[in-house]
Amino acid sequence: MIWTGRASPTLVARFLSLRPLVGIGRISYSLYLVHWPICVFLLYTTLQKPGPAQVVLIVALSFALALVSYRWVEQPFRNRATLSKRPALFGASLAGLAAFAVAGVALVQSGGLPARHPGWIVTAQAETTEETRNSWHNGTCFFETDWQFGNWDAEACEIVKNEGKRVLLWGDSYAAHYAPGLEAEAEAIPHRIWQYTQAGCPPVLSYYSFARPSCQAFNGHAMELIDQLDIDTVVLSARWVDLRSRGIGTLADTVRALEDRGLEVHVIGQSPLFVIDVPIISYAKSAGADEASWTVALEPHLNEALEAASPGASFVDPVAALCGEGPCPYRSEGKLLFYDAGHFTDFGSRRAVATYFPLVSARPVIAKSLSN
C-alpha cells in the first residue's frame, strides 16, 4: 500500500499521508510495546474479557503511554549522541539482560514469590494435584506430547466395562477430562467405552497442525480402531475453539464419514472456558465460599455453530447444561470443578458426566443443582 504511492499521489497514498495516520505510524513501535502490559494488567484485575468501555480505556492508555515511550525512550536511543560508543551500548544492553535474567530465575525458583498471597497454596493450589492429570491415563490412553499408537492399550483404555453399545471416546484433552467421571459413574453407563485421546488434536479427519503434525495420523487411526474394536457408537469431544481458524464446518465431514459407516454419533460441544485459570478466580473472588460462579469467556454462538456442523449427530451443549443463562459454577461443595481455564478436575469431571454426558442412563439428583 505504501509502495503504490511512489509513482503518483493515489487516493490510498493521500489517505496514509494524513497527519494523524503519520503520527500513529511514528509511535507504532512504542504503541506495540506498551499495549500488551495494559491488557494483561486489566485481565488480572478484572478476571474477565474486556467490555466496550474497557476497550476504549485500553486504547486511550496505550496511546498515552506510547507517546511517553516514544518521547523519552525511543527518541533518545535513536539519537546517535546517546550511548554513541559501541562498548557502552553493548555493556548497557548486557547489564540489562543480566538483571532481567537474574530476576526471572529468582521468580521461577521462588514459585512466583508466593509470600505476596499467603493463602494461595492452601485455598487454591492444594485442590488441584497431579492426580487429576494422571487420572486421564497419560501415556496409555491420552498422549500429551506426541502420538504413539504403539503405547495405546485397548484393554487398559476400556474405561467402562459394561455390556451394551461399544463406544469410542475420541478427541483431545477436552475429551480426556471426561475419563475420571466416566470411571466414577460407570454403574450408570450400561455400555463399554474406550478412551482414545491426544492433546491438541480435535477429532476432525482433515485437521492439521504445524505444532502437532501427528494429529492427522492420530485421527486417521481412529477409523481403524473403530473397525478393530467393532465400535458402533462414537463420542466426539474437543477444545472446539481451536477449529475457528480452519472453520467449524470442517467437523461435518468427519460426522458424515462416521454416519456413512452406520455409526451412532454423539458430539459434545465446547465445555466452559474462563479467561484465566479457575484457581486464580477462586482465590481472588470466592472468599472461601462452598458455591461460586464466574462468567465464561466463550463466543456466544459457538455451540450453535457446532451443532449446525453435526447434522444427524446427537449434540450436547455443556455450557447450557452446566451454566444455564448466567455465570458458570466453578466451585461446588467447597471443591473446584476446573483445575485450569477449562479442564475439569476429577470432581468436576464426575459432575459433568452425571449432568450431560451421552449414554448415561441415570442422572443423580445432585447434578440438577449445578445450574441453580
C-alpha positions in Angstrom: 0.0 0.0 0.0 2.8 2.4 0.8 4.8 1.4 -2.3 1.9 2.3 -4.6 2.2 6.0 -3.7 5.7 6.3 -5.1 4.7 6.7 -8.7 1.7 9.0 -8.3 -0.4 10.6 -5.5 -3.0 7.8 -5.3 -6.1 8.0 -3.1 -4.5 5.5 -0.7 -1.3 7.4 -0.6 -3.1 10.7 0.2 -5.1 9.0 2.9 -2.0 7.4 4.5 -0.3 10.9 4.4 -2.8 12.4 6.7 -1.1 13.8 9.7 -3.0 11.7 12.3 -2.1 8.5 10.4 1.6 9.6 10.0 1.6 10.3 13.8 0.3 6.8 14.6 3.0 5.4 12.3 5.7 7.2 14.1 4.7 5.9 17.5 3.6 2.5 16.2 6.5 0.5 17.7 6.1 2.1 21.1 2.3 1.5 20.8 3.0 -2.1 20.1 5.3 -2.4 23.1 3.0 -0.8 25.7 -0.4 -2.1 24.8 0.1 -5.6 26.0 1.1 -4.9 29.6 -2.1 -2.8 29.9 -4.2 -5.6 28.5 -2.6 -8.1 30.9 -2.9 -5.9 33.9 -6.6 -5.3 33.2 -7.2 -9.0 32.7 -5.6 -9.9 36.1 -7.5 -7.1 37.8 -11.0 -7.9 36.4 -10.5 -11.6 35.5 -12.9 -11.1 32.6 -12.8 -10.3 28.9 -12.8 -6.5 28.4 -16.1 -4.9 27.7 -16.6 -1.9 25.3 -15.8 0.7 27.9 -12.6 -1.1 28.9 -11.5 -1.4 25.3 -11.8 2.4 25.0 -9.7 2.7 28.2 -7.1 0.3 26.8 -6.8 2.2 23.6 -6.5 5.6 25.4 -3.9 4.4 27.9 -2.0 2.7 25.1 -1.7 5.9 23.1 -0.8 7.9 26.2 2.0 5.5 27.2 3.2 5.2 23.6 3.6 8.9 23.4 5.7 8.9 26.6 7.7 5.9 25.4 8.3 7.5 22.0 9.5 10.8 23.5 11.6 9.6 26.4 12.7 6.1 25.4 12.6 5.6 21.7 13.8 9.0 20.5 16.8 9.2 22.9 18.0 5.8 21.7 17.6 6.9 18.1 19.8 9.9 18.8 23.4 9.0 18.0 24.7 11.2 20.8 23.1 8.8 23.3 25.4 5.9 24.0 27.3 6.7 20.9 30.2 4.4 21.8 29.6 0.8 20.9 31.2 -0.7 24.0 28.9 1.4 26.2 25.9 0.4 24.2 26.7 -3.3 24.4 27.7 -3.0 28.1 24.4 -1.4 29.0 22.5 -4.0 27.0 24.2 -6.9 28.6 23.7 -5.4 32.1 20.0 -5.0 31.4 19.7 -8.6 30.1 21.6 -9.9 33.1 19.4 -8.1 35.5 16.2 -9.4 33.9 17.7 -12.9 33.8 18.5 -12.9 37.5 15.0 -11.5 38.3 13.4 -14.2 36.1 15.4 -17.0 37.7 14.6 -15.7 41.2 10.8 -15.6 40.4 10.8 -19.1 39.0 12.8 -20.6 41.8 10.6 -18.9 44.4 7.4 -20.1 42.8 6.4 -16.6 41.9 7.0 -15.1 45.3 4.1 -16.8 47.0 4.5 -14.6 50.1 2.6 -12.0 48.2 -0.5 -14.2 48.6 -0.1 -16.2 51.8 -3.3 -18.2 51.4 -2.8 -19.2 47.8 -1.4 -22.6 48.3 -3.9 -23.6 50.9 -7.1 -22.3 49.2 -6.4 -23.0 45.5 -3.3 -25.0 44.6 -3.9 -27.7 47.1 -7.2 -28.5 45.4 -5.6 -29.3 42.0 -3.0 -32.0 42.3 -1.1 -34.1 39.8 -3.6 -36.9 40.4 -6.0 -35.0 38.1 -3.8 -35.4 35.0 -2.8 -39.0 35.9 -6.4 -40.0 36.0 -6.6 -39.3 32.3 -4.3 -42.4 31.7 -1.4 -40.4 30.4 0.9 -42.2 28.1 -1.6 -45.0 27.6 -4.9 -43.6 26.5 -4.0 -39.9 26.5 -0.9 -38.7 24.8 0.2 -35.2 25.9 3.4 -34.6 23.9 3.1 -36.8 20.8 1.0 -39.6 19.5 2.5 -43.0 20.0 -0.1 -45.5 18.9 2.1 -48.4 19.9 1.5 -47.4 23.6 -2.2 -47.4 23.2 -3.6 -50.4 25.0 -7.2 -51.5 24.2 -7.6 -53.4 27.4 -6.3 -50.6 29.6 -8.2 -48.0 27.7 -11.6 -49.7 28.1 -12.5 -47.3 30.9 -16.2 -48.5 31.3 -16.6 -52.3 31.0 -20.3 -53.0 31.0 -22.4 -54.7 28.3 -24.3 -52.7 25.7 -23.0 -50.4 23.0 -19.4 -50.4 22.1 -18.3 -46.7 22.4 -15.2 -44.9 21.4 -14.5 -41.6 23.2 -12.3 -39.8 20.6 -10.8 -36.3 20.9 -8.2 -34.1 22.6 -7.6 -33.3 26.3 -11.2 -31.9 26.4 -12.3 -35.5 25.7 -9.7 -37.0 28.1 -11.0 -34.9 31.0 -14.2 -36.9 31.0 -12.4 -40.1 31.7 -12.3 -39.8 35.6 -16.0 -39.0 35.6 -16.8 -41.9 33.3 -15.0 -44.4 35.5 -16.6 -42.9 38.6 -20.1 -43.1 37.1 -19.6 -46.5 35.4 -22.5 -48.1 37.2 -24.9 -45.6 35.5 -23.4 -46.3 32.0 -24.6 -49.6 30.6 -22.0 -49.7 27.8 -18.4 -50.3 27.0 -16.3 -47.2 26.5 -12.8 -47.0 25.1 -10.7 -43.8 25.5 -8.7 -42.6 22.5 -7.3 -39.1 23.1 -4.4 -36.8 22.3 -3.6 -33.3 23.4 -4.2 -30.6 20.8 -5.9 -32.9 18.3 -9.6 -32.3 17.7 -11.3 -35.4 16.3 -11.6 -34.0 12.8 -10.1 -36.1 10.0 -8.9 -33.1 7.9 -7.4 -31.3 10.9 -3.7 -30.4 10.6 -1.4 -28.6 13.0 2.1 -27.5 12.4 2.6 -27.6 16.1 1.3 -31.2 16.3 1.9 -32.8 12.9 0.9 -36.2 14.2 -2.7 -35.2 14.6 -3.7 -36.5 11.1 -2.2 -39.9 11.8 -3.8 -40.0 15.2 -7.3 -39.1 13.8 -6.9 -41.4 10.8 -6.1 -44.3 13.0 -9.4 -43.8 14.9 -11.2 -45.2 11.9 -9.0 -48.3 12.0 -9.8 -48.7 15.7 -13.5 -48.4 15.0 -13.2 -51.5 12.8 -10.8 -53.4 15.0 -13.0 -53.0 18.2 -16.3 -53.3 16.3 -17.3 -49.9 17.6 -20.9 -48.9 16.9 -21.1 -45.6 18.8 -18.6 -42.6 18.8 -18.5 -39.7 21.2 -16.5 -36.7 19.8 -15.3 -34.0 22.2 -12.6 -31.3 21.9 -11.5 -27.8 22.6 -13.6 -26.8 19.6 -12.4 -23.2 19.7 -9.2 -24.4 18.0 -11.3 -25.0 14.9 -12.2 -21.4 14.5 -9.3 -20.5 12.2 -9.9 -23.6 10.0 -13.7 -23.4 10.1 -16.2 -25.0 12.4 -17.8 -26.6 9.4 -14.8 -29.0 9.0 -16.4 -31.1 11.7 -19.3 -32.0 9.3 -17.1 -34.3 7.0 -16.0 -36.4 10.0 -19.5 -36.7 11.3 -20.7 -37.7 7.8 -17.8 -40.3 7.5 -18.8 -41.9 10.7 -22.5 -42.0 9.8 -21.7 -43.5 6.4 -20.2 -46.4 8.3 -23.5 -46.8 10.1 -22.3 -45.5 13.5 -24.2 -43.6 16.1 -22.5 -40.3 16.6 -22.6 -38.0 19.7 -20.9 -34.6 19.7 -20.1 -32.9 23.0 -19.9 -29.2 22.4 -17.4 -26.7 23.8 -17.3 -27.0 27.6 -17.0 -23.8 29.7 -13.8 -21.8 29.3 -12.7 -19.0 31.6 -10.5 -16.1 30.8 -7.9 -17.3 33.3 -7.2 -20.3 35.5 -10.1 -21.1 37.8 -7.8 -21.5 40.9 -6.9 -17.8 40.5 -10.5 -16.8 40.1 -11.4 -18.9 43.2 -8.6 -17.3 45.3 -9.5 -13.8 44.2 -13.3 -13.9 44.1 -14.8 -16.9 46.0 -13.8 -15.7 49.5 -13.8 -19.4 50.5 -17.4 -19.9 49.7 -18.5 -23.5 49.0 -20.5 -22.5 46.0 -19.2 -19.9 43.5 -19.7 -18.9 39.8 -18.0 -16.7 37.2 -18.5 -15.5 33.7 -17.3 -17.8 30.9 -15.1 -16.5 28.1 -16.8 -18.0 25.0 -18.2 -16.7 21.8 -22.0 -16.7 22.4 -23.0 -18.8 19.4 -20.0 -21.3 19.2 -22.0 -24.3 20.3 -24.9 -23.4 18.0 -22.4 -23.4 15.1 -21.0 -26.8 16.2 -24.5 -28.3 16.4 -25.2 -27.0 12.9 -21.9 -28.7 11.7 -23.0 -32.0 13.2 -26.1 -32.9 11.1 -27.5 -36.3 12.1 -25.5 -36.5 15.3 -26.8 -36.2 18.8 -25.4 -32.9 20.2 -24.9 -31.8 23.8 -24.2 -28.2 24.9 -22.1 -28.4 28.1 -22.4 -24.6 28.7 -26.2 -24.7 28.7 -26.2 -27.8 30.9 -23.7 -26.5 33.5 -24.2 -22.8 33.4 -27.7 -22.0 32.2 -28.2 -18.4 31.4 -25.9 -16.9 34.0 -22.4 -17.2 35.3 -21.0 -20.7 35.4 -20.3 -22.6 38.6 -16.6 -23.3 39.2 -16.9 -24.3 42.8 -19.3 -26.7 44.4 -19.4 -28.3 47.8 -16.2 -26.4 48.5 -14.3 -28.1 45.7 -13.1 -26.7 42.3 -14.8 -28.0 39.2 -11.9 -26.9 37.0 -8.1 -27.0 37.6 -7.1 -24.5 34.9 -9.0 -22.3 32.5 -11.2 -25.1 31.2 -10.2 -28.7 32.1 -12.3 -30.4 34.7 -10.8 -31.6 38.0 -11.7 -35.2 38.8 -14.6 -33.9 40.9 -15.7 -31.6 38.1 -15.4 -34.5 35.6 -17.8 -36.6 37.6 -20.3 -33.7 37.9 -20.1 -33.1 34.1 -20.6 -36.8 33.2 -23.5 -37.1 35.6 -25.1 -33.9 34.2 -24.9 -34.2 30.5 -22.6 -36.9 29.1 -24.4 -39.0 26.4 -25.3 -42.6 27.2 -25.7 -42.2 30.9 -28.8 -44.0 31.9 -29.4 -42.4 35.3 -28.8 -38.8 36.4 -28.2 -38.2 40.1 -30.4 -35.6 41.7 -27.3 -33.7 42.8 -26.4 -33.0 39.1 -29.5 -30.9 38.7 -28.4 -28.4 41.2 -25.4 -27.2 39.2 -27.3 -24.7 37.1 -29.4 -23.4 40.0 
